């Protein structure tokens, strides 16, 4: 049973990291494209980009929390 918990832990954090990784790439690409089109808005765009990255990264942190809960037996 311990081996299955380790596999579940690895899958939980692995799958939880895929979505935010893609999301952060999309956010940064959109911000860079917007800055290229309108350089005067760079400060505003960078602020919104970092807020979006923080919210997206929160999803990976939730996945990490779930993987810890699986690893330490809180969720069986």
C-alpha positions in Angstrom: 0.0 0.0 0.0 2.9 2.3 0.7 4.1 2.0 -2.9 0.7 3.1 -4.2 0.8 6.2 -2.0 4.1 7.2 -3.5 2.8 6.8 -7.0 -0.3 8.8 -6.1 1.9 11.5 -4.6 4.0 11.7 -7.7 1.0 11.8 -10.0 -0.7 14.5 -7.9 2.2 16.9 -8.1 3.1 16.0 -11.6 -0.3 16.6 -13.0 -0.8 19.7 -10.9 2.3 21.2 -12.4 1.3 20.8 -16.0 -1.7 23.2 -16.0 0.1 26.1 -14.3 3.2 25.6 -16.5 1.1 26.0 -19.6 -0.9 28.9 -18.0 2.2 30.9 -17.1 3.5 30.4 -20.6 0.3 31.8 -22.1 0.2 34.7 -19.7 3.8 35.7 -20.4 3.4 35.3 -24.1 0.3 37.5 -24.1 2.0 40.2 -22.0 5.1 40.3 -24.2 2.9 40.5 -27.3 0.9 43.4 -25.7 4.1 45.2 -24.7 5.4 44.9 -28.3 2.2 46.5 -29.6 1.9 49.2 -27.0 5.2 49.9 -25.2 3.7 52.7 -23.1 1.6 50.3 -21.1 4.6 48.2 -20.0 4.3 49.0 -16.3 0.6 48.2 -16.1 1.1 45.0 -18.2 3.9 43.8 -16.0 1.8 44.3 -12.9 -1.1 42.4 -14.3 1.2 39.7 -15.6 2.7 39.1 -12.1 -0.8 39.0 -10.6 -1.9 36.4 -13.2 1.3 34.4 -12.6 0.7 34.4 -8.8 -2.9 33.2 -9.2 -1.8 30.5 -11.7 1.0 29.3 -9.4 -1.5 28.9 -6.6 -2.9 26.0 -8.4 0.4 24.2 -8.3 0.7 24.9 -4.6 -2.7 23.3 -4.1 -1.5 20.3 -5.9 1.6 20.2 -3.7 -0.6 20.3 -0.7 -2.7 17.4 -1.9 0.4 15.4 -2.7 1.6 16.0 0.9 -1.7 14.9 2.2 -1.6 11.7 0.2 2.1 11.1 1.2 1.5 11.5 4.9 -1.8 9.5 5.0 -4.3 12.3 5.6 -6.0 11.2 2.4 -6.0 7.4 1.9 
